[in-house]
Each structure stands twice: as structure tokens, then as C-alpha cells.
Amino acid sequence: MIRQVIILAAGMGTRLGKPWPKPLTPLKDGRTIMQQQMENITKTFGANSRIGVVVGFKLEMIMEAHPRATYIYNELYDQTNTSKSLWRALVASQDGGVLWMNGDVVFDPKVLERVRPFIDKDQSFICVNTSKTADEEVKYTVDAAGHILDLSKKVQNALGEAVGINFVSAKDKDALIKRLDEVDDGDYFERGIEVAIEKDKVTFVPVDISDLFAVEVDFPEDLIKEHIDKPLVVVRTEELVSHAIERMRKYKISQIPVIDVNGFVGSVDESDLFQSFITDKNTAERPVKEVMGKPFPIVKAGTPVEEVSKLITKDNQAVLVELGNGKHHIITKYDIIGSIK
């Protein structure tokens, strides 16, 4: 069976603060988000999968990068939200159900294997993560039968988050198309799903993929999700520079925050150390406090990535993220351009 898959890539991606469409954000392995998505799709469903991409912002960049895809143009990409992009895509789709995903979702290909049985039996679904419920993410509740009931960023007492990978069945597609057309231009597609559930009695089931990697790239904690549970590497003011160098080598890092009894008081960067060695061959035996630079800026979890990216400059190579309970993590410029997988 040939699968129909839609990637929503029309948005301007302002949170990342980059001059390219968010789906073209490079990842650590050299691929872009969209390249990773397309490879996952073809690996799971075969090379004959029908992949449609809704474009708008800098569409020529996406089309040049992926010339073999089918494209649907949302000419009002700067005035409408994902409800209208998905509406255009579903109207243009062929008979049968449609799998769709947001253009900023980085995910383990096993996610598609997990949902394949639901696609095979033509059951509409929403992929969810039940391990967290962040304020800025789309959340959900279910009814007594276990079907999706509420689906928005405003949901209270949520069971988890939607991760941005979903499927509408052939039998539910017309109802969803109608409701996506009716909702406001500024609505996310989730609002169309809510209305279709309420008025047309369509059923979307939650598919739990909490044990698999899947994340939308929006906030600082998204950039460090894979290593967020690892302790922050620090050095104390009274330690020797040689100790900082040893940690850089051990953990393969370029920057280290400096702490004392009062908290973060400075930073050590490999480029600064290099300059110190040029002027003083005994730098390694000096206390860190004598060579450290300014402390890294600290932002709260949930700060938009574009705000974080503005803090990383030639003179400031990293930012600390406050995770709560006294915990912090570091984000570097390499995390900003694509730390996910």
C-alpha cells in the first residue's frame, strides 16, 4: 500500500531565529530536520511513499533541497497558522488516510513502526508523550473510551503532550477538512481536530511513544534533550587551569562554567586558554580565577530559542539554562544549529 505523508513546512520558524526555514535546520549528523524525516518515511514505508510538503516561507530553499517531493503552496503562510496548511494538504491529497507531521519534529524511525498498525487499520491517531506536560506544548485529555477529547496548549489536567506526528483515516478525512476550513486562520490544526471530535464524532486515539525519541525544536531544553540528564561539568575558581583542561579533554567540550560558593562567577573557553598560553607558558598551573572570563548568561527553561541564539556571540560562546531545583545545563552554538541526534 502506498502511504500518503504530509510535512507542514510553511511557517517562518521565528523561534529559532535563523534565515532558513526551520525544517532545513542542520542536525549533528549533517542531515537537516526534513532530510531526517524523509529518510525515516522512506525507510519505513518504502521509496514509493507519496510525500507532500506544504511550503510558504522561503519555499525555493526547501524545493531545491528536496526536488522529488510534491509541493502544496500556502500563499498566506505569513497570515495563517497550521490549520490552513493542513487543510490545503488534505484537500490536495488522494483517496485514503494521511499521515502528517510538523516540519520541526526530529524523531526515531521506530516511531513510524509503532504507528504502522494504526495506519493499516485506518484508525486516526495522535502521537503523544506521557512523560511530561510543558506549558508551551500542545496537551491532551481523553474521554471514558480512551479517545482524544481535548487537544490544545490550554488543556488543564493533561495526560501528556502531542509530539507533532498524526494520522487521519479515510473515513474521518472529509470531516477534518470541513472543520479545518471553518476554524480561524490563526488556529493550529489541533483546533480543527477538536471541532471534528465534538461535532462529527470522529475518533482519534492517543499513541504513546514516550519511550522513543521525538521532539519539536522550539525551546532550549529541546536542544539538550538527549543529554539533559547528565550533570553539568564545572570547575571551581581555586582549581588549576590544568584541571579545566583535563575536563575539556575528558568530556570533549570547549567551554566550562566556573563556580564558587556563591554560584556561577565566570567561564573558561578553549580559545581564551589558547591566548593565555601564548603569553604565559605556565598558564596550566595558575588558578582558574586568574584566567576566567565573564559568566555565561542564564535563561529559564521555556525561553524561545531565538532569544537564546541572540545571546551566543563571538565574545560569548554559551548560555546556561535554568532547569529548576538548582539544576542548570549548558547550550553552545553547536547546540543551536542542531544538537538533536
C-alpha positions as CSV (number, residue, x, y, z in Angstrom):
1,M,0.0,0.0,0.0
2,I,1.3,3.5,-0.9
3,R,1.4,5.8,2.0
4,Q,0.5,9.5,1.9
5,V,2.6,11.6,4.2
6,I,2.4,15.4,4.6
7,I,5.1,17.6,6.1
8,L,4.0,21.0,7.3
9,A,6.8,23.4,6.4
10,A,5.2,26.7,5.5
11,G,5.9,28.6,8.7
12,M,8.6,31.2,9.3
13,G,10.2,29.5,12.3
14,T,10.8,32.7,14.2
15,R,11.7,30.9,17.5
16,L,14.9,29.6,16.0
17,G,15.9,33.0,14.7
18,K,17.5,31.6,11.6
19,P,17.4,32.9,8.0
20,W,16.3,29.5,6.6
21,P,13.1,27.6,7.1
22,K,13.1,25.6,10.3
23,P,12.9,22.2,8.5
24,L,16.3,22.9,7.0
25,T,17.9,23.3,10.4
26,P,21.1,21.2,10.3
27,L,21.5,18.3,12.8
28,K,24.7,17.0,14.3
29,D,24.9,14.1,11.9
30,G,24.9,16.5,8.9
31,R,21.3,16.0,7.8
32,T,18.6,18.6,8.1
33,I,15.4,18.0,10.1
34,M,13.5,17.5,6.8
35,Q,16.1,15.1,5.4
36,Q,15.9,13.0,8.5
37,Q,12.1,13.0,8.3
38,M,12.0,11.9,4.6
39,E,14.6,9.2,5.2
40,N,12.6,7.9,8.1
41,I,9.4,7.9,6.0
42,T,11.0,6.0,3.0
43,K,12.8,3.6,5.3
44,T,9.5,2.6,7.0
45,F,7.0,2.9,4.2
46,G,9.2,2.5,1.1
47,A,10.5,4.7,-1.7
48,N,7.1,4.9,-3.3
49,S,5.6,6.8,-0.4
50,R,3.8,10.0,-1.5
51,I,5.4,12.8,0.4
52,G,3.8,16.2,0.1
53,V,5.3,19.3,1.7
54,V,3.3,22.4,2.5
55,V,5.6,25.4,1.8
56,G,5.5,29.1,2.2
57,F,8.4,30.9,3.8
58,K,11.5,30.7,1.5
59,L,9.9,27.8,-0.3
60,E,12.6,27.8,-3.0
61,M,15.2,26.7,-0.4
62,I,13.1,23.6,0.6
63,M,12.2,22.8,-3.0
64,E,15.8,22.9,-4.1
65,A,16.8,20.7,-1.2
66,H,14.1,18.1,-1.9
67,P,13.2,18.3,-5.6
68,R,11.4,14.9,-5.7
69,A,8.7,15.8,-3.2
70,T,5.2,17.0,-4.1
71,Y,4.6,20.6,-3.0
72,I,1.5,22.4,-1.8
73,Y,1.8,26.2,-1.6
74,N,0.2,28.1,1.3
75,E,0.4,31.6,-0.2
76,L,-0.9,33.0,3.1
77,Y,1.8,31.4,5.2
78,D,2.6,34.7,6.9
79,Q,-1.1,35.3,7.8
80,T,-2.4,31.8,8.7
81,N,-1.4,29.0,11.0
82,T,-1.1,25.2,10.6
83,S,-4.9,24.7,10.3
84,K,-4.8,26.2,6.9
85,S,-1.6,24.5,5.8
86,L,-3.1,21.1,6.8
87,W,-6.4,22.0,5.1
88,R,-4.6,22.7,1.8
89,A,-2.7,19.5,2.1
90,L,-5.7,17.3,2.8
91,V,-7.8,18.9,0.0
92,A,-4.9,18.1,-2.4
93,S,-4.4,14.5,-1.1
94,Q,-5.6,11.4,-2.9
95,D,-8.1,8.9,-1.6
96,G,-7.2,7.2,1.7
97,G,-5.8,8.2,5.0
98,V,-3.0,10.7,5.5
99,L,-0.1,10.8,8.0
100,W,1.2,14.2,8.7
101,M,3.9,15.8,10.8
102,N,5.2,19.2,11.7
103,G,8.3,20.2,9.9
104,D,10.3,20.7,13.0
105,V,9.9,17.2,14.5
106,V,13.1,15.2,15.0
107,F,12.2,11.6,15.8
108,D,13.4,8.0,16.0
109,P,12.3,6.0,12.9
110,K,10.9,3.4,15.3
111,V,8.0,5.9,15.9
112,L,6.7,5.1,12.4
113,E,6.9,1.4,13.1
114,R,4.9,1.9,16.3
115,V,2.1,3.6,14.4
116,R,2.0,1.4,11.3
117,P,-0.7,-0.9,12.8
118,F,-3.0,2.0,13.3
119,I,-2.5,3.2,9.8
120,D,-3.1,-0.3,8.4
121,K,-6.5,-0.5,10.2
122,D,-7.3,3.1,9.2
123,Q,-7.5,4.5,12.7
124,S,-7.0,8.2,13.2
125,F,-4.4,8.9,15.9
126,I,-2.3,11.5,17.7
127,C,1.3,10.5,18.8
128,V,1.8,11.5,22.4
129,N,4.4,11.7,25.1
130,T,3.0,11.0,28.6
131,S,6.2,11.7,30.5
132,K,5.8,15.5,30.5
133,T,3.4,18.4,30.0
134,A,5.1,21.7,29.3
135,D,3.1,24.9,29.3
136,E,4.0,25.8,25.8
137,E,3.3,22.5,24.2
138,V,0.0,21.0,22.8
139,K,-1.5,18.8,25.5
140,Y,-4.4,16.3,25.6
141,T,-7.1,14.6,27.6
142,V,-9.2,11.6,26.7
143,D,-12.9,10.6,27.2
144,A,-14.2,7.5,29.0
145,A,-13.4,5.3,26.0
146,G,-9.8,6.5,25.8
147,H,-10.3,8.6,22.7
148,I,-8.8,12.1,22.4
149,L,-11.1,14.7,23.9
150,D,-9.2,18.0,24.3
151,L,-6.2,18.9,22.3
152,S,-4.6,22.3,22.7
153,K,-1.9,24.3,24.6
154,K,-4.6,25.4,27.1
155,V,-5.6,21.9,28.3
156,Q,-5.8,21.5,32.1
157,N,-5.1,18.3,33.9
158,A,-3.4,16.9,30.8
159,L,-2.3,13.4,30.4
160,G,0.7,14.3,28.2
161,E,1.8,16.2,25.1
162,A,1.2,15.8,21.4
163,V,4.6,15.4,19.6
164,G,3.5,16.6,16.1
165,I,3.1,13.2,14.3
166,N,-0.6,12.4,13.5
167,F,-2.9,10.4,11.1
168,V,-6.4,11.0,9.8
169,S,-8.2,8.0,8.5
170,A,-10.0,7.9,5.1
171,K,-13.4,7.8,6.9
172,D,-12.5,10.9,9.1
173,K,-10.7,13.0,6.5
174,D,-13.7,14.8,5.0
175,A,-14.9,15.9,8.4
176,L,-11.5,17.1,9.3
177,I,-11.2,19.0,6.0
178,K,-14.5,20.7,6.7
179,R,-13.6,21.8,10.2
180,L,-10.1,23.0,9.3
181,D,-11.7,25.2,6.7
182,E,-14.1,26.6,9.3
183,V,-11.7,27.4,12.1
184,D,-9.9,30.8,12.3
185,D,-6.9,31.5,10.2
186,G,-4.8,31.8,13.3
187,D,-5.7,28.5,14.8
188,Y,-3.5,25.5,14.9
189,F,-4.7,22.3,13.2
190,E,-5.4,20.8,16.6
191,R,-8.5,23.2,16.9
192,G,-9.9,21.6,13.7
193,I,-9.4,18.2,15.3
194,E,-11.2,19.3,18.5
195,V,-14.2,20.6,16.5
196,A,-14.4,17.4,14.3
197,I,-14.4,15.3,17.5
198,E,-17.1,17.4,19.1
199,K,-19.4,17.9,16.1
200,D,-18.7,14.9,13.8
201,K,-17.9,12.3,16.5
202,V,-14.6,11.3,14.8
203,T,-12.3,9.3,17.0
204,F,-8.6,10.0,17.4
205,V,-6.7,7.6,19.7
206,P,-3.5,8.6,21.5
207,V,-0.5,6.5,20.6
208,D,2.1,6.6,23.4
209,I,5.7,7.0,22.1
210,S,7.2,8.2,25.4
211,D,9.9,5.5,25.2
212,L,11.1,6.7,21.8
213,F,12.9,9.9,20.8
214,A,10.7,12.6,19.3
215,V,10.9,16.3,19.9
216,E,9.8,19.6,18.2
217,V,12.7,22.1,18.1
218,D,11.3,25.2,19.8
219,F,13.0,25.8,23.2
220,P,16.4,25.5,24.8
221,E,15.6,22.2,26.6
222,D,14.8,20.7,23.2
223,L,18.3,21.3,22.1
224,I,19.8,19.4,25.0
225,K,17.1,16.8,25.5
226,E,19.4,13.8,24.8
227,H,21.9,14.8,27.4
228,I,19.8,16.8,29.8
229,D,20.1,14.1,32.5
230,K,23.8,14.4,32.6
231,P,25.4,16.6,35.2
232,L,26.8,20.0,34.2
233,V,30.6,19.9,34.0
234,V,32.0,22.8,36.1
235,V,35.3,24.0,37.5
236,R,35.9,25.9,40.7
237,T,37.8,29.2,41.0
238,E,40.5,27.7,43.2
239,E,41.2,24.8,40.9
240,L,44.1,24.9,38.4
241,V,43.7,25.6,34.8
242,S,45.2,22.2,34.1
243,H,42.1,20.7,35.8
244,A,39.8,22.6,33.5
245,I,41.8,21.3,30.5
246,E,41.6,17.7,31.7
247,R,37.8,18.0,31.9
248,M,37.6,19.6,28.4
249,R,39.5,16.6,27.1
250,K,37.6,14.0,29.0
251,Y,34.1,15.3,28.1
252,K,35.1,16.7,24.7
253,I,33.8,20.1,25.4
254,S,35.1,23.6,24.7
255,Q,33.5,25.7,27.5
256,I,33.2,25.2,31.2
257,P,31.3,27.4,33.7
258,V,33.3,28.5,36.7
259,I,31.7,28.4,40.2
260,D,32.4,29.3,43.8
261,V,30.3,29.3,47.0
262,N,28.1,32.0,45.5
263,G,27.2,30.2,42.3
264,F,28.3,30.9,38.7
265,V,31.1,33.5,38.7
266,G,32.9,33.0,35.4
267,S,33.7,30.8,32.5
268,V,36.6,29.1,30.8
269,D,36.8,28.8,27.0
270,E,39.4,26.9,25.0
271,S,40.1,29.9,22.7
272,D,40.8,32.1,25.7
273,L,43.0,29.5,27.2
274,F,44.9,29.3,23.9
275,Q,45.6,33.0,24.1
276,S,46.7,32.7,27.7
277,F,49.2,30.0,26.8
278,I,50.7,32.3,24.1
279,T,51.6,34.9,26.7
280,D,52.3,32.6,29.6
281,K,53.6,29.1,29.2
282,N,52.8,28.4,32.9
283,T,49.1,29.0,32.5
284,A,48.2,25.5,33.3
285,E,49.5,25.9,36.9
286,R,47.6,29.1,37.5
287,P,44.2,29.2,39.4
288,V,41.2,29.3,37.2
289,K,40.0,32.6,38.7
290,E,43.1,34.3,37.2
291,V,42.2,33.4,33.6
292,M,38.4,33.0,33.7
293,G,36.1,35.2,31.6
294,K,32.7,36.5,32.3
295,P,30.0,34.1,33.5
296,F,27.6,32.7,30.8
297,P,24.2,34.3,30.6
298,I,21.4,32.3,32.3
299,V,18.0,31.7,30.8
300,K,14.9,29.9,32.1
301,A,13.6,26.7,30.5
302,G,10.9,27.7,28.0
303,T,12.7,30.7,26.7
304,P,12.3,30.8,22.9
305,V,15.3,29.6,21.1
306,E,15.6,32.8,19.0
307,E,16.2,34.6,22.3
308,V,18.9,32.2,23.3
309,S,20.6,32.4,20.0
310,K,20.9,36.1,20.3
311,L,23.0,35.6,23.5
312,I,25.6,33.5,21.7
313,T,28.1,35.8,20.1
314,K,31.8,35.8,19.2
315,D,32.5,37.0,22.7
316,N,30.1,34.7,24.5
317,Q,30.1,31.1,23.3
318,A,27.5,29.5,25.5
319,V,24.3,30.0,27.6
320,L,23.2,28.3,30.8
321,V,19.6,27.0,31.1
322,E,18.0,27.0,34.5
323,L,16.1,23.7,34.7
324,G,14.7,24.1,38.3
325,N,15.7,22.6,41.6
326,G,19.1,24.3,41.4
327,K,20.0,22.4,38.2
328,H,21.5,24.0,35.1
329,H,22.7,22.9,31.7
330,I,24.8,24.4,29.0
331,I,23.9,25.3,25.4
332,T,26.6,26.1,22.9
333,K,26.4,27.5,19.4
334,Y,26.7,23.9,18.1
335,D,23.5,23.0,20.0
336,I,21.7,26.0,18.4
337,I,22.5,24.8,14.9
338,G,21.3,21.3,15.6
339,S,22.1,19.3,18.6
340,I,19.4,16.7,18.1
341,K,20.7,13.3,17.0
